[in-house]
């Protein structure tokens, strides 16, 4: 009887080990399958962000020759309220209202995740000295955190509240500012080039006069 009991116990333990091994392999495979996401750092192709180019009064260049004093985006300066469109497919990462202590104005801002490497940041700057006016601009943005937007979709309105109103349009790759112009689609570059010749701040949109 004792020998029979030992054989039964041995068989039971073997079965438990086999079942446990199979379960462990299954769990590991599920984990690897669900977490094996490829890293996407493809260059974005950006469409022109301002819907009505007739509202544009001036363009200020990207210039990061000196990161301490540089301008890490392109400014699209308007003379009347205009719709701002999504330049590509992306996800809203953050949205809020901030106070610029250096220049004394409130600005609404929104950031978008394009992929694992690229992020687009847009500041809606109308030089609001009151928080109430700043909140008005924030409320004019028709997007929410976590929302997926598609290229050409309305982000919101840039409200013309004072001379110099503009969007600060900044593209970052792995946290480092890069010139957005280099990533414009051929159509967007064609539009931009014509405007730049007329209302641009310098010779090169990626290394021009600072805002």
N, C-alpha and C positions, 0 to 999 in steps of 0.2 A: 504494500500500500504506500509506503514511504517513497519507493522508487517511482511508482505511478504518479504520485503527487508532484514529485520533482519534475517529471517529464511534462505534466500538464502546466506547471508553473513556467517552465522554460518556453513552452509553446506560446503561452499567453504573453510573456514578456516580448518574445520575438514579434508577435502580431502587433503589440503596442508600439514597438520601435518602428516597424514598417509603416504603420498608419501615421505615426508622428512624423516620420521622414517625408511621406507623401504630402502631408498637410503643410509641412515646412517649405517644401519646394513650391507648392501651389501659392502660398502666401508670398514667397520671395518673387516668383514670376509675376504675380499681380502687382507687386510694388514696383518692380523694374519697368513693367509695361506702362503703369500709370505715371511714373516719374521720369521716364526716358524722353523728355522734351528737348528737341534740338534747339540750339542757340541761334537766334535770328538777328543778324546784324546787317541785313541788306540795306543799301542806300535807298532812302525814300525818294520818290518822284513827286515834287510839290507843284500844285496848281497855284495860280495867282490868288491871294487871299482876299482882295478887296473887290466887291461885286461891281460897283460902278466906278470905273477909273476916272470919270469926269470930276469926281469929288476930290481927286488927289491934287494937292498944292505943292508938295515937295517930297523928295525922298532923301533920307540920310543914310550914309553908308555904314557897313560893318567895318570895324577897324580894331584889331587886337594886337597891333604892333607893340603896344605897352599895356599889358593886362591890368596894370594898376589904374590907368586912366582911360582904358579902351572902351569902345562901344560894341557890345557883344551881340548886336542884332542889326536889323535894318528897320528904320522908322518909315512908316507910311503916313504922311501928314495930310489931313483932309481940311476941307472948308465947309462941309455940311455932313449931317448924319448919314452913315452908310452901313450896309450889311457886310459882315465879315464871314467868310466861308471857310469850311474845313479844307485844308490843302491836300489832305490824303486821308486814308482810313486810319483811325487812331482811337485811343481810349482816354477819356477825361481822367487825369490823375489827381488834380487838385484845382480848387477855385476859391477865391477869396478877395478881401479888400485889405490893402496895406497903406500905411502912411509913409511917405518919403520925407524923412527928417531933413535931408540935405537941401531939398528944394521946397519943402512945405506944401505938399499936395497929396491928396488921396488918389489911389489908383486901384482899379480892379485888375485881377490877373487870373490866368488859367493856364494849366500845364497839361500836356497830352503825352502819353506813352505811344510811340509809333511802333517800336519793337524793342528787343532786348538792349539795343545799343543807342537808339535815337529817341530824343525827347524834344518836343516843340513847346516853347513858352511864349505866350502872347500877353503883353501888358497893355491894358486899355487906359491910356493916359490923357485925361482932358484938363489937367491942372486944376482939379477941384480943391479949393481951400476949405470946403466944408465936408464933413463926413456924410451929411445927408445927400449931397450931390454925388459923392463917391458911391453911396449905396444905390443911387438911381442908376449909375452905370453898371454896377454889379447885377442889378435886377434885369438889365437889358440883355444879359447873356442867357440864352435859352438852352443851357446844358447843365447837367448834374454830374457829380463825381461818380465814376464807375460807368458812365454812359459810353457806348461805342458809337462813334460818328463816322460817316462815310464821306469820301471825297465829294466836295461840292455842297455838302449839307450846311445849313445855316448855323453858325455858332452863336450869333447875336449881333446887336447893333453897336457900333462905335458912335456914341452921342457927341455931337459937336457942341461943346459948352463954352469954349474959349479958343482964341487963336493959338495955334500950335498943337491942337488935339491930334493924337496919332495912336497907332498901335506900334508897340515895340515888339518886333518879330524876331525871336531868337531860337536858333536850332543848336542842340547840343548832341555830341557823340561821346558816349562814355563819360559824361559830365564835363566835357570840354567844349566851349563854344566854337562852332564852325560857321562859315559864311553861308547863309541860306541860299543865296543866289546860285551857288554851285550845284544845288540840288533841285532847282526849278526844272520843270518839264520844258521841252523845246518851245511849246506854246507860251508858257509863262515867261520864259526868257525873252521871247520876241516882244511881248507886251512890255515887259520891264525895260528892255533896251531902248524902245522908242520913248518911253517916259523918262528914262534916265538922261537921255540926250537933252531933254527939255527942262526937267526939274530936278535932276540929280545933284548931289552935293559935291561931286568931284569927278575925276576921270574913271576911277575904278570902284564899283559898288562893294568890293571886298577889301578895299584899302583906301577909303576916302576921308573926307572931312568929318570930324567928330561932331555928334549932336551936342 
